[in-house]
Amino acid sequence: VDLKECLQSADFISSSDGNFKVLEDGSVYTTSALSLSAEKKTFTILLKDIQEQVQKKIHIDLVEEEKKTLKTRHTRDTILKRTKRRWGPIPSVMIENSLGPFPLQIQQVQSDTAQNYTIYYSASGPGIDQDPKGLFYIERETGNIFATRAVDREQYPSFQIICFATTPDGYSPEVPLVHTIRIEDDNDNAPYFTQDLFEFCVPENSRPGVVVGKVIAEDRDEPYTLHTTLKYRIVSQTPPITPAFSLHGDTGVISVLLPQLDRELVPSYTLLVEVRDMAGQPFGLCTTGTVVIKIEDTNDNAPSFKQLQYETRVEENRVSVEILRVSVVDLDEPGSPGSGAVYEIIRGNDDQAFEITTDKNTNEGILCVVKGLDYETAKQRVLVIGVNNEAPYLLAPHSQQLSQSTCSVTVNVLDVDEGPVFKPCLLRLDVKECEDIGTAIGRFVAEDPETGNSEGIRYRIPPGQCNWINIDDKSGEVRTVRVLDRDIGEMRRGQCNVTVLAIDRNGKTGTGTIQVCIVPGNKNFPRITQTDYIMCRDRKPICLTAQDGDEAPYSAPFVYRITDRNLASMWKLTPHDDNSWYLSPKGDIPYGIYEIPVSVIDNGGKIGENTVRVNLCDCVTPTECDGRTRQLSGGNVTLGLWAILAMILGSLLLLLILITICGCCGAGVMHRQVTDDCANHNLIISNTEAPGEEVMDHNIIPLQSTCDQGGYGVKTGEQQTFEMVKGRGHTLESVKGGGHQTLGSVKEGGGQPMMDTCRYSYSEWHNFTHPRLGEKVHLCRQDEEQKHSEDYLLSYNYEGKGSLAGSVGCCSDQHEEEALDFLDQLEPKFRTLAETCIKR
């Protein structure tokens, strides 16, 4: 690039792209290995004239060079060509802080192709801006590189010099040479500590080997060489006693060496430490530093009293007054938990009349009286006080257990004239409820502490209190003024507190309290809550429940008794629970209204008389009973309408049975021809499991019939009855009667029975039996809710005609087994079974 044409006076040349460098002659070189793609590369050269303040720019475009291909007839193999040897001297070394003589030759660079050449150079340190001008120069004719002065490695660790070889006409046949000059380190810097003063803390009585801290030093010489290999050691210790700490030579870690560090003896240590390079060799450079180690306090000393015995005095009945201060000595650090005193009263304070606390400012113990002392009881009190620290003890290794320090305090009680004292000050009097007025319930007296007796003391109750009791002013006897009742006035809570005053001859007053507690009494009678009941025909027991307004033990459990002997023979009482008993009749007693006297006895023996009225009614539910009854012979039992109807219906039913029996005995027996299908419309007796015994009875005449089953009918007047007879089968035959809705009729002639060969349908059978059967079912036993019993007679629907095969049971006739024509009309799924039977 022609720089002169753009700006001749340019004294600063730079490139916008760091990958390219422009020299003073306009040559452009790459500063590092680059991979240029096919795209165009653009950068700018900046020219500056600092004095004239002129600036120019040159834009450079790099394009890919077009490759020329040789047109050859035959493709040739690649041939390795010999290239010319490139000039390249080895890197140079210059000793730091060299003594010369200067200029000092460093290296010589030469080119084989340049005959009359001139060599230019450019020197650089860590940065182009730090390039020391005039530090290096090169001879144009010989290529010798010289240093003009000594170099500091810490400032310039290395240099790179770019050398250019040119021909006299200005052509550069060789690529510029980059020559490196490394500055070899000299141990010209002594190590130094990072802090002027190191301060550490360690608890006293720490074990050997406990780490205290670490000192750190640095060296500016070349790293990882002997010039920066440091060693530490302790030069001296203050105070100059047995060495207490050790210093690791390589790491600078300080640890405990002395087994016992006692803060009370030496509160802190000062160490003078040294650091030396060259691995601690004597010829290495060194520096010293200061380390201060403070010994932290632990609670390894127990407090002790300055004085072992104290004596003080206090007036009796004085409360919340300070009577003494005690002090202790503790060698631990003042103000720390290890020296804070905690006082306690070990003996002599069973009644908790004294209390001792700690004054945080002075660390003294303050002894106070919290309960009034009685001179008459004890004229002198002796206390034993102990002391400990707030923090637990941390003992030194192999030391003995610390013992608690104690002192004794003698307290003399001074006598003071005082008022009477009630003993006890609170008197509890239990009084039964509803006691009579004027009943003596107790005695409440006081004593003079000085004399120990009650002479000359008068008593009274201040006004405005519970006015249920009073006290005799001389004797102190307590009596009731009103009837004590827990249910009214101030006694609803069950007790009443009354303050009593006792006044001696000197006018001194003492107070006491009477607590009147009312004990519940048996003042209420037990009574039955409900006395009117209705009992239906099921005679379900009645549950009687009583209540009592008293409390236990004068209430439940209750005991019930029937006081009338006649009614007690008809009714009975059975317990249910503590409050309730069951009332039920004994046996089948007549219907009617009964008034039963019942006495209820509570747990306290108090009897309550009650009358229970029971209406024993012929009903299913109590709502059916309208109360209309008839009087019994006894005058208190009546019968209802349903009972009378039941008696009439029972008489009619008995008469009907007698007429039926008479008709059966005098009627003739008729035989009737019955077809095979008669059994489909008759009731069949199916519970006969084996033939019965032959019984000869003139009322049972065997029938001869061509049918499989036979029967006879007995006609009594116009009414037909039916009866099963023994034979080859047992069926109920259908017959008609003239003028009546009957199932059959019987014709008599010549003493020979003749039977109607007609058969009746299901509808005729159903029309005859269903109304009568339903009426009988309705009269079956029902419960109190008018529901039928579970075992009443059920009617079944008609299930269709019988099978063509007739009976297939074990009781079938012989000729039925031979009649197998019905097998020809079976459904397809039964044909295989039929064929198998025929083959057999």
WORAVEN-V946507 format. One line per field, one symbol per residue. ss: DSSP state (H for helix, E for strand, C for the rest). A space follows every 50 residues. Layout:
ss=???
//
This chain:
ss=CCHHHHCCCCCEEEECCCCEEECCCCCEEECCCCCCCCCCEEEEEEEEEC CCCEEEEEEEEECCCCCCCCCCCCCCCCCCCCCCCCCCCCCEEEECCCCC CCCEEEEECCCCCCCCCEEEEEEECCCHHHCCCCCEEECCCCCEEEECCC CCCCCCCEEEEEEEEECCCCCCCCCCEEEEEEEECCCCCCCEECCCEEEE EEECCCCCCCEEEECCEECCCCCCCHHHCCEEEEEEEECCCCCCEEECCC CCEEEECCCCCCCCCCCEEEEEEEEECHHHCCCCCEEEEEEEEEEECCCC CCCEECCCEEEEEEECCCCCEEEEEECEECCCCCCCCCCCEEEEEEECCC CCCEEEEECCCCCCEEEEECCCCCCCCCCEEEEEEEEEECCCCCCCCCCC CCCCEEEEEEEEEECCCCCCEECCCEEEEEEECCCCCCCEEEECCEECCC CCCCCCCEEEECCCCCCCEEECCCCCEEEECCCCCCCCHHHHHCEEEEEE EEECCCCCEEEEEEEEEEECCCCCCCEECCCEEEECCCCCCEEEEEECCC CCCCCCCCEEEECCHHHHHHEEEEECCCCEEEEEECCCCCCEEEEEEEEE ECCCCCEEEEEEEEEECCCCCHHHCCCCCCCCCCCCCCCCHHHHHHHHHH HHHHHHHHHHHHHHHHCCCCCCCCCHHHHHHCCCCCCCCCCCCCCCCCCC CCCCCCCCCECEEEEECCEEEEECCCCCCECCCCCCCCCCCCCCCCEEEC CEEECCCCCCCHHHHHHHHHHHHHHHHHCCCECCCCCECCCCCCCCCCCC CCCCCCCCCCCCCHHHHHCCHHHHHCCHHHHHHHHHHHHC
//
